[in-house]
Amino acid sequence: MPTPYDIPEVTEVLDRREGPYGEVALRRHGGLLQIIANGCFLMDTSDGRSERRLVDAALAALDAADAREGRDPRPGPHVLIGGLGVGFSLAHAAGQSRWGRITVVEREPAVIDWHRGGPLAALSAEALADPRTEIVEADLVTYVNETSDTFDALCLDIDNGPDWTVTEDNDGLYSPAGLADCARVLRPRGVLAVWSAKPSPEFEGTLRNAGFQHVRTEEVPVARGVPDVVHLGVRPG
């Protein structure tokens, strides 16, 4: 007789839609929810330490940048989170009183729907109800290029990394021109934090060439394989 360990976990597609950038799907695999874009696994609800570390690293770098100038930590910094995903980054930022405004830019209407009353609502309902939170349905690259708003920190997690984008259009975000747009919307001593599934020395060099200071890569340990990382850079004061 088979034991519970012999029975494979069933993958169930909860929703599948044709979005503005191709097919996006939400799956349940065992106890996990997974987001799949054009057949490419993006993220699931298994952990969230990388997404939380993205937010924490940005805030720590922001405080360090102010401290180097002999300034107190700035009150109520405004953070832009690029990519709603399964909601870990948003929930973590909303759980911290230090952040002022929290703007989340997500280009897939389906992902927003899954959080607003859908299967992902359990992870983000409290954060979405937070008066500091604003959800913007837009392509991040276009938004950063066109917005007149400014931010103290950009926490970007829309790809598997600068070297492994979900769509070709996202390449521009990590280019010199895209990083110039990021610097434009950052306030003095503002922080750019970019999540990646693996280190990218080339991207570090691009950050420095784009004028960012105190560039470094912070590792996020994983159970096995290459560690996730957060690439960090500071706009000059």
C-alpha positions as CSV (number, residue, x, y, z in Angstrom):
1,M,0.0,0.0,0.0
2,P,1.5,3.4,-0.9
3,T,2.3,5.8,1.9
4,P,1.5,9.5,1.7
5,Y,5.1,10.1,0.6
6,D,4.6,7.9,-2.5
7,I,1.7,10.0,-3.7
8,P,2.9,12.8,-6.0
9,E,1.6,16.3,-5.2
10,V,-1.0,17.4,-7.7
11,T,-0.6,20.7,-9.6
12,E,-3.8,22.6,-10.1
13,V,-4.2,25.6,-12.3
14,L,-6.4,28.1,-10.4
15,D,-6.5,30.7,-13.1
16,R,-4.9,31.3,-16.5
17,R,-5.2,34.4,-18.5
18,E,-3.8,36.1,-21.6
19,G,-2.4,39.3,-20.3
20,P,-0.7,42.3,-22.0
21,Y,2.6,40.5,-22.1
22,G,1.6,36.9,-22.7
23,E,0.1,34.2,-20.7
24,V,0.1,34.4,-16.9
25,A,-1.1,31.6,-14.6
26,L,-1.6,30.9,-10.9
27,R,-1.1,27.3,-9.9
28,R,-1.5,25.4,-6.7
29,H,1.2,22.8,-6.1
30,G,0.7,20.9,-2.9
31,G,0.4,23.7,-0.3
32,L,2.1,26.3,-2.5
33,L,0.8,28.9,-4.9
34,Q,3.0,29.6,-7.9
35,I,3.0,32.4,-10.5
36,I,4.0,31.3,-14.0
37,A,4.5,33.7,-16.9
38,N,4.7,32.4,-20.5
39,G,5.6,29.0,-19.1
40,C,8.5,30.4,-16.9
41,F,8.3,29.9,-13.2
42,L,8.5,33.3,-11.4
43,M,7.9,32.8,-7.7
44,D,5.9,30.9,-5.2
45,T,4.7,31.1,-1.6
46,S,7.3,28.7,-0.2
47,D,9.6,31.1,1.6
48,G,9.7,34.9,1.0
49,R,13.1,35.5,2.7
50,S,14.5,37.0,-0.5
51,E,11.6,39.4,-0.9
52,R,11.8,40.5,2.7
53,R,15.5,40.9,2.5
54,L,15.1,43.1,-0.6
55,V,13.1,45.6,1.5
56,D,15.3,45.3,4.6
57,A,18.5,45.8,2.6
58,A,17.1,48.9,0.9
59,L,16.1,50.5,4.2
60,A,19.5,49.7,5.8
61,A,21.3,51.1,2.8
62,L,19.1,54.2,3.0
63,D,19.9,54.8,6.7
64,A,23.6,54.2,6.0
65,A,23.6,56.7,3.2
66,D,22.1,59.4,5.5
67,A,24.5,58.5,8.3
68,R,27.5,59.0,6.1
69,E,26.3,62.6,5.6
70,G,25.9,63.0,9.3
71,R,22.1,63.1,9.0
72,D,19.4,61.4,11.1
73,P,17.4,58.6,9.4
74,R,14.9,60.3,7.1
75,P,11.3,60.1,8.4
76,G,8.6,58.3,6.4
77,P,10.7,57.3,3.3
78,H,8.7,56.6,0.2
79,V,9.4,53.2,-1.3
80,L,8.5,51.9,-4.8
81,I,8.2,48.1,-5.0
82,G,8.5,46.9,-8.6
83,G,6.4,43.8,-9.0
84,L,3.6,42.7,-6.7
85,G,4.3,39.0,-7.1
86,V,2.9,36.8,-4.3
87,G,3.0,39.9,-2.0
88,F,5.9,39.1,0.3
89,S,7.7,42.4,-0.3
90,L,4.5,44.5,0.1
91,A,3.4,42.7,3.3
92,H,6.9,43.1,4.8
93,A,7.1,46.8,4.0
94,A,3.6,47.4,5.3
95,G,4.6,45.6,8.5
96,Q,7.3,48.2,9.2
97,S,6.3,51.6,10.6
98,R,9.4,53.3,9.1
99,W,8.1,53.4,5.6
100,G,5.8,56.3,4.7
101,R,4.2,55.8,1.3
102,I,4.4,52.3,-0.3
103,T,3.8,52.4,-4.1
104,V,3.6,49.0,-5.8
105,V,3.8,48.9,-9.6
106,E,2.4,45.7,-11.2
107,R,1.8,45.3,-14.9
108,E,-0.4,42.2,-14.9
109,P,-4.1,42.8,-14.1
110,A,-4.5,39.1,-13.2
111,V,-1.9,39.3,-10.4
112,I,-3.6,42.3,-8.9
113,D,-6.9,40.5,-9.1
114,W,-5.4,37.4,-7.3
115,H,-4.6,39.7,-4.4
116,R,-7.8,41.6,-4.3
117,G,-10.2,38.9,-3.2
118,G,-8.4,36.0,-5.0
119,P,-6.2,33.1,-3.8
120,L,-3.3,35.5,-2.8
121,A,-5.5,37.8,-0.6
122,A,-4.5,35.9,2.5
123,L,-1.0,37.1,2.1
124,S,-1.7,40.7,1.3
125,A,-5.1,41.8,2.4
126,E,-3.8,43.7,5.5
127,A,-1.1,45.4,3.5
128,L,-3.5,46.4,0.7
129,A,-5.8,47.9,3.3
130,D,-2.9,50.0,4.8
131,P,-3.5,53.7,3.9
132,R,0.1,54.0,3.0
133,T,-0.2,51.5,0.1
134,E,-0.9,52.4,-3.5
135,I,-1.2,49.8,-6.3
136,V,-0.4,51.1,-9.8
137,E,-1.2,48.9,-12.8
138,A,1.6,49.8,-15.2
139,D,4.7,48.5,-16.8
140,L,7.5,49.3,-14.5
141,V,10.0,50.4,-17.2
142,T,7.4,52.8,-18.7
143,Y,6.4,54.0,-15.2
144,V,9.9,54.8,-14.1
145,N,10.5,56.6,-17.5
146,E,7.4,58.7,-17.3
147,T,6.5,59.3,-13.6
148,S,6.9,62.7,-12.0
149,D,6.9,61.2,-8.5
150,T,10.1,60.7,-6.6
151,F,11.2,57.9,-4.1
152,D,13.6,57.3,-1.4
153,A,14.1,53.6,-2.4
154,L,13.3,51.5,-5.4
155,C,12.9,47.7,-4.6
156,L,12.8,46.0,-8.0
157,D,11.8,42.3,-8.4
158,I,10.2,41.9,-11.8
159,D,12.6,39.4,-13.3
160,N,14.8,36.5,-12.3
161,G,17.6,39.0,-12.4
162,P,19.3,41.5,-14.7
163,D,20.7,38.7,-16.8
164,W,17.4,36.7,-17.0
165,T,14.4,38.9,-17.8
166,V,10.9,37.6,-18.1
167,T,10.3,39.6,-21.3
168,E,12.8,41.2,-23.7
169,D,11.3,44.6,-23.0
170,N,12.6,44.5,-19.4
171,D,16.2,44.5,-20.6
172,G,16.1,48.3,-20.9
173,L,15.6,48.6,-17.1
174,Y,19.1,47.3,-16.4
175,S,20.8,49.3,-19.2
176,P,22.6,52.6,-18.7
177,A,19.5,54.5,-19.9
178,G,17.2,52.5,-17.6
179,L,19.4,53.1,-14.6
180,A,19.5,56.8,-15.5
181,D,15.7,56.8,-15.2
182,C,15.9,55.0,-11.9
183,A,18.4,57.7,-10.6
184,R,16.1,60.4,-11.9
185,V,13.2,59.3,-9.7
186,L,15.4,58.7,-6.7
187,R,15.8,61.5,-4.1
188,P,19.3,62.4,-3.1
189,R,21.0,59.5,-1.3
190,G,18.2,57.3,-2.4
191,V,18.7,53.6,-2.8
192,L,18.2,51.2,-5.8
193,A,17.8,47.6,-4.7
194,V,17.5,44.9,-7.4
195,W,16.7,41.3,-6.6
196,S,18.4,38.5,-8.7
197,A,18.4,34.8,-8.6
198,K,22.2,34.9,-9.1
199,P,25.0,37.4,-8.7
200,S,25.8,39.6,-11.8
201,P,29.2,41.2,-11.7
202,E,28.4,42.8,-15.0
203,F,25.4,44.6,-13.6
204,E,27.5,45.8,-10.7
205,G,29.8,47.5,-13.2
206,T,26.8,49.0,-15.0
207,L,25.5,50.4,-11.8
208,R,28.9,52.1,-11.1
209,N,29.1,53.4,-14.6
210,A,25.6,54.9,-14.3
211,G,26.9,57.0,-11.3
212,F,25.6,54.9,-8.4
213,Q,27.8,54.9,-5.4
214,H,28.4,52.3,-2.6
215,V,27.5,49.5,-5.0
216,R,27.5,46.1,-3.5
217,T,25.8,42.7,-3.7
218,E,24.2,41.1,-0.6
219,E,23.7,37.4,-0.7
220,V,20.5,35.7,0.5
221,P,21.2,32.1,1.5
222,V,19.0,29.4,0.0
223,A,18.6,25.7,0.8
224,R,20.7,24.6,-2.1
225,G,22.3,26.0,-5.2
226,V,23.5,29.5,-6.0
227,P,22.3,32.1,-3.4
228,D,19.8,34.8,-4.3
229,V,21.2,38.3,-4.1
230,V,20.2,41.9,-3.8
231,H,22.2,44.4,-5.9
232,L,22.4,47.8,-4.1
233,G,23.4,51.2,-5.3
234,V,23.0,54.7,-3.9
235,R,22.3,57.9,-5.8
236,P,24.8,60.6,-4.9
237,G,23.5,63.3,-2.5
